[in-house]
Amino acid sequence: MALNKKETERYSRQLLMPNFGMEGQERLKSSSVLVVGAGGLGCPVLEYLVGAGVGLIGIVDGDTVSFNNLHRQLLYSETDQGKLKAKCAARILKEKNSTVKINTYPVFLSTSNAMELASQYDVLVDCTDNFASRYLINDLGVLHDLPVVYGSVHQFEGQVSVFNLKTDQGLSPNYRDLFPVPPAAGTVQDCAEGGVLGVLPGIIGSLQALEVIKIITGLGETLAGQLLLFDALDNKYRKIKFKPSEPPVEINKLIDYEQFCGVSKSTASALEVSPEQARELIEKEEWTLVDIREAAERELSHIGGIHVLQSDVKTFLEQHSRMSNILFYCRSGRRSLALVEEINDSINIEVLSLKGGLLGYIDFWDLDLVKY
């Protein structure tokens, strides 16, 4: 797709580069990229792809802008709080480059909508923060024969890779070759629970955008078959090579990824209590409220109770074997539910999880506490 005069001037610094030139820029203009997630990773990915001149970009995100997003999601401002990220991002990006077409999908990617959405694009970019979405995007790429550019961040560390890319040796490995089995539910914290250094998503997202550009233009060596690890504290990069599984993992259709990743649905109602029920239990002397979050989380905000680190809960229970009943809570209810499911059948104490966790309790009772 030929460039016009304005586009030639806009991208002149890229056109001057050896082996890039007009052909590379025209490839970008003719390409289409679907970015799943417009948060910490999605913001830099979107900014640099729009700046580079990718012709069509799709943004999939059903979330809204929160105050605690702003330290790392630099597309947004304080006035965007409560607004849909996909819509806000599109508006801002169009102001940066009006020649790029942007499609917005203010929904969460799911088994029901993924196949149709991906059918319009050449490359998928995974900017999500949960395992169910990562497996979904990976399988979507395999079923649509599309490359997937993956990124993730946690605290001071980040990862980048490229999955399912056509190479001279055939298709590169995919996410299931690297991580065949998801970790047990509640064992790995996301950014909301474990935290993340604000600048880190900018670094990792920029690397993801770079991989997208290399895939489209055919320049350089991509991270296909390699996992790039970055440690922000010592500025060290490491590459780990990985190969397709033997035998290969068969991906024939999209599945229930929450179930695959161990997100329990059937037992949740029996082991959880609502914020309203929780207050009633707390007021009864035979129930003990236990906060299982990390110390830094409790310093930010809490609703009382004993503080016991999740890793120390089993020891705590052994030392307090005569305790009657316990109501556990965490930030969102996920970790506490996973804990209750794990220990429920192995102890004589009745244990329950606060549904919605600290955040749900604050919202229900309209408490003036910090939401992180």
Disulfide bonds with the S-S distance in Angstrom:
none
